[in-house]
Amino acid sequence: MVARDAERLDGAPQERQRDAERTRAEILDVATREFSDRGYAGARVDEIAAKTSTTKRMIYYYFGSKEQLYVAVLERAYAGIRALEQELDVDHLEPREAIRRLAGLTFDHHEANPDFIRLVSIENIHRAEHIATSSILSGLANPALDVLGGILDRGRAAGLFRDDVDALDIHLVISSFCVFRTANRHTFTAIFNRDPLDPGRREHYRRLLGDMVVEYLTAS
């Protein structure tokens, strides 16, 4: 296995780069599942290597350590939602509809990516000690908040939105609903006998989120 890895690294520059990118992506895919299922302490690099086409030695070659691999998993997970937020085209929308669109994007992403929610929950157990070491993650937040801030500014300029909240306040409200719905699915279902991820109630909850945010922003 190590020999095959070495052969890939010794190939032509372009092919070697493609192989390295594929290998890194495969490792991150498997590591995401392992860390989200077992937590940072419970995940094993040996197990991650066994489920990929590479070796433990090569995982350390690409990422340096288990902790650095975990940080890379977190960085990729956060980069996914931040990229979607920044790419959202809402400038042509009326501010209330733009807020609904942004809330819906977060709703859809969190529902479709339960691994992301589990990783965030695990990192909160560790008091964000791993995220704090990442220079990449610290630079992702502001551009995404700029999109939300722009919507709020347009809403205020039009006399629609209140002016006593900022983008981070609204981000917190949207994230709270979307994270809770996925993270607490099983306990909520066991206690109340209603699955918050029931497909039959999906559009109801998606609309509920948009209504709550818009009603709050437009309340006099």
Contacts in CASP RR format, 6 or more apart in sequence:
PFRMAT RR
TARGET T0000
AUTHOR 0000-0000-0000
METHOD contacts of the structure
MODEL  1
MVARDAERLDGAPQERQRDAERTRAEILDVATREFSDRGYAGARVDEIAA
KTSTTKRMIYYYFGSKEQLYVAVLERAYAGIRALEQELDVDHLEPREAIR
RLAGLTFDHHEANPDFIRLVSIENIHRAEHIATSSILSGLANPALDVLGG
ILDRGRAAGLFRDDVDALDIHLVISSFCVFRTANRHTFTAIFNRDPLDPG
RREHYRRLLGDMVVEYLTAS
1 54 0 8 1.000
1 55 0 8 1.000
2 55 0 8 1.000
2 57 0 8 1.000
2 58 0 8 1.000
5 23 0 8 1.000
5 54 0 8 1.000
5 55 0 8 1.000
5 57 0 8 1.000
5 58 0 8 1.000
5 61 0 8 1.000
8 16 0 8 1.000
8 19 0 8 1.000
8 20 0 8 1.000
8 23 0 8 1.000
9 16 0 8 1.000
9 19 0 8 1.000
9 20 0 8 1.000
10 16 0 8 1.000
11 19 0 8 1.000
20 62 0 8 1.000
23 52 0 8 1.000
23 53 0 8 1.000
23 54 0 8 1.000
23 58 0 8 1.000
23 62 0 8 1.000
24 62 0 8 1.000
26 52 0 8 1.000
26 53 0 8 1.000
26 54 0 8 1.000
27 48 0 8 1.000
27 52 0 8 1.000
27 54 0 8 1.000
27 59 0 8 1.000
27 62 0 8 1.000
27 63 0 8 1.000
27 69 0 8 1.000
28 72 0 8 1.000
28 73 0 8 1.000
28 76 0 8 1.000
30 48 0 8 1.000
30 51 0 8 1.000
30 52 0 8 1.000
31 43 0 8 1.000
31 48 0 8 1.000
31 69 0 8 1.000
31 70 0 8 1.000
31 72 0 8 1.000
31 73 0 8 1.000
32 73 0 8 1.000
32 76 0 8 1.000
32 77 0 8 1.000
32 115 0 8 1.000
32 119 0 8 1.000
33 115 0 8 1.000
34 43 0 8 1.000
34 44 0 8 1.000
34 47 0 8 1.000
34 48 0 8 1.000
34 51 0 8 1.000
35 43 0 8 1.000
35 70 0 8 1.000
35 73 0 8 1.000
35 119 0 8 1.000
35 122 0 8 1.000
36 114 0 8 1.000
36 115 0 8 1.000
36 116 0 8 1.000
36 118 0 8 1.000
36 119 0 8 1.000
36 122 0 8 1.000
37 43 0 8 1.000
37 118 0 8 1.000
38 44 0 8 1.000
39 122 0 8 1.000
40 70 0 8 1.000
40 122 0 8 1.000
40 123 0 8 1.000
40 126 0 8 1.000
40 130 0 8 1.000
43 66 0 8 1.000
43 70 0 8 1.000
45 56 0 8 1.000
45 59 0 8 1.000
45 60 0 8 1.000
45 66 0 8 1.000
45 69 0 8 1.000
46 56 0 8 1.000
48 56 0 8 1.000
48 59 0 8 1.000
48 69 0 8 1.000
49 55 0 8 1.000
49 56 0 8 1.000
49 58 0 8 1.000
49 59 0 8 1.000
52 59 0 8 1.000
59 69 0 8 1.000
63 69 0 8 1.000
63 72 0 8 1.000
67 130 0 8 1.000
70 130 0 8 1.000
71 130 0 8 1.000
71 131 0 8 1.000
71 133 0 8 1.000
71 134 0 8 1.000
73 119 0 8 1.000
74 119 0 8 1.000
74 123 0 8 1.000
74 130 0 8 1.000
74 131 0 8 1.000
74 134 0 8 1.000
74 137 0 8 1.000
75 134 0 8 1.000
75 136 0 8 1.000
75 137 0 8 1.000
77 113 0 8 1.000
77 115 0 8 1.000
77 116 0 8 1.000
77 119 0 8 1.000
77 120 0 8 1.000
78 116 0 8 1.000
78 137 0 8 1.000
78 140 0 8 1.000
79 136 0 8 1.000
79 140 0 8 1.000
80 109 0 8 1.000
81 106 0 8 1.000
81 109 0 8 1.000
81 110 0 8 1.000
81 113 0 8 1.000
81 116 0 8 1.000
81 144 0 8 1.000
82 140 0 8 1.000
82 141 0 8 1.000
82 143 0 8 1.000
82 144 0 8 1.000
84 105 0 8 1.000
84 109 0 8 1.000
85 102 0 8 1.000
85 105 0 8 1.000
85 106 0 8 1.000
85 144 0 8 1.000
85 147 0 8 1.000
85 148 0 8 1.000
86 143 0 8 1.000
86 144 0 8 1.000
86 147 0 8 1.000
88 101 0 8 1.000
88 102 0 8 1.000
88 105 0 8 1.000
88 147 0 8 1.000
90 97 0 8 1.000
90 98 0 8 1.000
90 101 0 8 1.000
90 102 0 8 1.000
90 147 0 8 1.000
90 151 0 8 1.000
91 98 0 8 1.000
93 101 0 8 1.000
95 151 0 8 1.000
95 152 0 8 1.000
95 154 0 8 1.000
95 155 0 8 1.000
95 158 0 8 1.000
95 160 0 8 1.000
95 161 0 8 1.000
96 155 0 8 1.000
96 160 0 8 1.000
96 214 0 8 1.000
96 217 0 8 1.000
96 218 0 8 1.000
98 151 0 8 1.000
98 154 0 8 1.000
99 151 0 8 1.000
99 170 0 8 1.000
99 210 0 8 1.000
99 213 0 8 1.000
99 214 0 8 1.000
99 217 0 8 1.000
100 210 0 8 1.000
100 213 0 8 1.000
100 214 0 8 1.000
102 147 0 8 1.000
102 148 0 8 1.000
102 151 0 8 1.000
102 174 0 8 1.000
103 174 0 8 1.000
103 209 0 8 1.000
103 210 0 8 1.000
103 213 0 8 1.000
104 206 0 8 1.000
104 209 0 8 1.000
104 210 0 8 1.000
106 174 0 8 1.000
106 175 0 8 1.000
106 178 0 8 1.000
107 177 0 8 1.000
107 178 0 8 1.000
107 205 0 8 1.000
107 206 0 8 1.000
107 209 0 8 1.000
108 206 0 8 1.000
109 116 0 8 1.000
109 178 0 8 1.000
110 116 0 8 1.000
110 117 0 8 1.000
110 178 0 8 1.000
110 179 0 8 1.000
110 181 0 8 1.000
110 182 0 8 1.000
111 178 0 8 1.000
111 181 0 8 1.000
111 182 0 8 1.000
111 197 0 8 1.000
111 202 0 8 1.000
114 182 0 8 1.000
117 179 0 8 1.000
117 182 0 8 1.000
117 183 0 8 1.000
118 183 0 8 1.000
120 179 0 8 1.000
120 183 0 8 1.000
121 183 0 8 1.000
123 130 0 8 1.000
123 131 0 8 1.000
131 137 0 8 1.000
145 167 0 8 1.000
145 168 0 8 1.000
145 171 0 8 1.000
146 167 0 8 1.000
148 167 0 8 1.000
148 170 0 8 1.000
148 171 0 8 1.000
149 166 0 8 1.000
149 167 0 8 1.000
150 167 0 8 1.000
152 161 0 8 1.000
152 165 0 8 1.000
152 166 0 8 1.000
152 167 0 8 1.000
152 170 0 8 1.000
152 217 0 8 1.000
155 161 0 8 1.000
155 217 0 8 1.000
156 162 0 8 1.000
156 163 0 8 1.000
160 217 0 8 1.000
160 218 0 8 1.000
161 217 0 8 1.000
161 218 0 8 1.000
162 216 0 8 1.000
162 217 0 8 1.000
162 218 0 8 1.000
162 219 0 8 1.000
162 220 0 8 1.000
165 217 0 8 1.000
170 213 0 8 1.000
170 217 0 8 1.000
173 212 0 8 1.000
173 213 0 8 1.000
173 216 0 8 1.000
174 209 0 8 1.000
174 213 0 8 1.000
177 209 0 8 1.000
177 212 0 8 1.000
178 209 0 8 1.000
180 196 0 8 1.000
181 196 0 8 1.000
181 197 0 8 1.000
181 205 0 8 1.000
182 196 0 8 1.000
182 197 0 8 1.000
184 196 0 8 1.000
185 195 0 8 1.000
185 196 0 8 1.000
185 197 0 8 1.000
188 194 0 8 1.000
188 195 0 8 1.000
188 196 0 8 1.000
189 195 0 8 1.000
189 196 0 8 1.000
194 201 0 8 1.000
196 205 0 8 1.000
END
